[in-house]
Amino acid sequence: MTQGLAGIAGNSCPLCGELTDVPVVNVLVLAWNSASFRCSACTGRIRVASSTRAMGFLGSVLGIAVAVWIYFHFFAWFDRAAACFLPKPWRGFFLAPLPVAMGFGGYVLGGIPPGRWTMLLEPMSESRP
């Protein structure tokens, strides 16, 4: 993967133009409208644009949908695989948290690429009293 040029890349600071690190949490979570972070070069307060967070959220929802489809498509295989090493009363403890873990994995793995592809940063406006 190539590094972007300062001032041109999506993860360049809108205040100083230098490349900065963007926390993954700010890309994935749509509800944090005022979640800002500091630029690593100029220490100015910036945030991820709402269009980038929306694309990350859309990718996350699609990732969850794929994880649910995989779980229901391979449920019989999961049940047979669990039967090899777990007795019948304990299979529920394995198969119940499995879709939750798969959904969380789909949320994270499905949301990061669209959020990074559409990365756009904007300066954080000062809050009004």
Secondary structure as GFF3:
##gff-version 3
##sequence-region A 1 129
A	DSSP	alpha_helix	24	28	.	.	.	ID=ss1
A	DSSP	beta_strand	37	38	.	.	.	ID=ss2
A	DSSP	beta_strand	45	48	.	.	.	ID=ss3
A	DSSP	alpha_helix	50	73	.	.	.	ID=ss4
A	DSSP	alpha_helix	75	85	.	.	.	ID=ss5
A	DSSP	alpha_helix	88	95	.	.	.	ID=ss6
A	DSSP	alpha_helix	97	117	.	.	.	ID=ss7
A	DSSP	beta_strand	121	123	.	.	.	ID=ss8
###
